[in-house]
């Protein structure tokens, strides 16, 4: 396998998997996050609400899930694609430098998962933070709180990337054995 084939193969796979994971993960996180805030606030005001507000409450949960999914995807799509492409390129470089030809598949998978998780977690945090600052009122934004808010989705992205790296590693292992 040529270096160019390796780098192109890992990069486009990283981008596609990152786009899919960013879309699904962002939409899911957005729906859950929006409803978690609503339910937390609802728990604080529970004693003042009556039974007549049960059906409207369900409607609000569904509406917030829909809006949260869209907002989460707005964050997840660009971040997943950009970070996925860069992660795929990084996986290709690490593979070429340290695991070409492949001698120990188990160590290779562990290293790729660790590199992917670390890179994606950090890069996602910066991307999420940049996007949220772009959308926020910079004069009134609580920057430390915003930095904290984007930490959990960045950690989720890092874990997802470690799992996704198995697919990229499997592709290389099959190609390397076949050559």
Legacy VTK file of the C-alpha trace (Angstrom):
# vtk DataFile Version 3.0
C-alpha trace
ASCII
DATASET POLYDATA
POINTS 179 float
0.000 0.000 0.000
1.297 3.432 -0.869
1.471 6.265 1.641
-0.960 8.317 -0.437
-3.525 5.499 -0.473
-3.157 5.100 3.286
-3.561 8.814 4.013
-6.492 9.269 1.617
-8.211 6.157 2.948
-7.939 7.146 6.600
-8.771 10.810 5.956
-12.001 10.301 4.012
-13.127 7.555 6.391
-12.458 9.847 9.344
-14.468 12.617 7.689
-17.448 10.412 6.856
-17.530 8.705 10.252
-17.015 12.067 11.965
-19.884 13.609 10.006
-22.219 10.761 10.902
-21.171 10.703 14.560
-21.314 14.502 14.801
-24.804 14.634 13.327
-26.247 11.827 15.418
-24.343 12.699 18.577
-25.078 16.411 18.314
-28.768 15.885 17.669
-29.106 13.412 20.522
-27.121 15.533 22.956
-29.087 18.641 21.965
-32.416 16.926 22.585
-31.316 15.535 25.929
-29.615 18.763 27.056
-32.637 20.937 26.204
-34.984 18.636 28.092
-32.623 18.225 31.028
-32.652 21.993 31.554
-36.443 22.072 31.194
-36.971 19.162 33.601
-34.567 20.668 36.139
-36.530 23.913 36.055
-39.806 21.996 36.172
-38.673 20.165 39.305
-38.041 23.509 40.986
-41.560 24.745 40.164
-43.431 21.422 40.583
-45.503 22.520 43.574
-47.032 25.469 41.673
-48.052 23.416 38.625
-51.404 21.700 38.396
-52.566 18.548 36.633
-54.017 20.676 33.832
-50.452 21.468 32.729
-49.478 17.834 32.164
-50.426 17.650 28.444
-48.887 21.057 27.601
-45.779 19.903 29.482
-45.469 16.865 27.227
-45.833 19.130 24.181
-43.064 21.361 25.502
-40.778 18.353 25.997
-41.350 17.244 22.405
-40.825 20.751 21.031
-37.635 21.175 23.058
-36.378 17.801 21.853
-36.942 18.900 18.255
-35.287 22.294 18.729
-32.469 20.751 20.757
-31.855 18.174 18.036
-31.557 20.876 15.396
-29.260 23.020 17.543
-27.155 19.999 18.497
-26.796 19.041 14.851
-25.754 22.621 14.020
-22.841 22.120 16.398
-22.176 18.462 15.567
-22.165 18.521 11.769
-19.335 20.998 11.132
-17.349 19.850 14.139
-17.761 16.170 13.292
-16.756 16.651 9.678
-13.757 18.936 10.246
-12.415 17.112 13.283
-13.149 13.754 11.619
-11.107 14.684 8.550
-8.216 15.912 10.678
-8.441 12.859 12.922
-8.409 10.569 9.889
-5.318 12.324 8.587
-3.661 12.032 12.015
-4.527 8.322 12.167
-2.969 7.879 8.726
0.206 9.695 9.758
0.551 7.728 13.014
-0.136 4.506 11.122
2.449 5.295 8.453
5.134 6.366 10.921
4.720 3.704 13.611
2.710 0.790 12.169
3.812 0.409 8.563
3.950 -2.538 8.002
1.605 -3.794 10.706
3.256 -6.159 13.183
1.082 -5.920 16.307
-2.593 -5.332 15.550
-3.638 -5.165 19.215
-1.171 -2.394 20.050
-2.076 -0.622 16.812
-5.791 -0.543 17.717
-5.040 0.711 21.246
-2.713 3.466 20.076
-5.093 4.603 17.332
-8.033 4.642 19.780
-6.036 6.662 22.322
-4.710 9.138 19.731
-8.184 9.539 18.215
-9.912 10.052 21.562
-7.355 12.579 22.777
-7.202 14.559 19.551
-10.953 14.540 18.948
-11.787 15.491 22.527
-9.463 18.488 22.478
-10.269 19.584 18.915
-14.026 19.204 19.501
-13.807 21.293 22.646
-12.173 24.119 20.688
-14.682 23.815 17.818
-17.711 23.709 20.128
-16.345 26.636 22.106
-15.743 28.675 18.936
-19.251 27.935 17.646
-20.930 28.792 20.944
-18.946 32.042 21.185
-19.965 32.863 17.622
-23.650 32.452 18.491
-23.500 34.133 21.906
-23.589 37.776 22.879
-19.881 38.272 23.514
-20.460 41.270 25.772
-22.683 39.331 28.155
-21.307 35.811 27.690
-20.104 33.960 30.758
-17.014 32.549 29.066
-15.937 30.173 31.888
-19.465 28.734 32.016
-19.549 28.313 28.235
-16.180 26.550 28.395
-17.602 24.196 30.996
-20.795 23.567 29.011
-18.865 22.379 25.935
-16.693 19.990 27.955
-19.233 17.144 28.157
-20.001 17.028 24.414
-16.266 17.172 23.694
-15.692 14.188 25.986
-18.541 12.331 24.284
-16.968 13.103 20.896
-13.624 11.778 22.139
-15.162 8.504 23.281
-17.093 8.181 20.015
-13.879 8.766 18.095
-12.094 6.021 20.008
-14.882 3.631 19.029
-14.935 4.848 15.416
-11.179 4.420 15.146
-11.792 0.653 15.250
-13.408 0.855 11.817
-10.453 2.765 10.391
-7.987 0.396 12.056
-9.925 -2.593 10.713
-9.743 -1.190 7.191
-5.964 -0.852 7.460
-5.541 -4.285 9.024
-7.489 -5.935 6.162
-5.480 -4.036 3.543
-2.166 -4.689 5.233
-2.839 -8.426 5.502
-3.940 -8.476 1.860
-0.756 -6.828 0.574
LINES 1 180
179 0 1 2 3 4 5 6 7 8 9 10 11 12 13 14 15 16 17 18 19 20 21 22 23 24 25 26 27 28 29 30 31 32 33 34 35 36 37 38 39 40 41 42 43 44 45 46 47 48 49 50 51 52 53 54 55 56 57 58 59 60 61 62 63 64 65 66 67 68 69 70 71 72 73 74 75 76 77 78 79 80 81 82 83 84 85 86 87 88 89 90 91 92 93 94 95 96 97 98 99 100 101 102 103 104 105 106 107 108 109 110 111 112 113 114 115 116 117 118 119 120 121 122 123 124 125 126 127 128 129 130 131 132 133 134 135 136 137 138 139 140 141 142 143 144 145 146 147 148 149 150 151 152 153 154 155 156 157 158 159 160 161 162 163 164 165 166 167 168 169 170 171 172 173 174 175 176 177 178
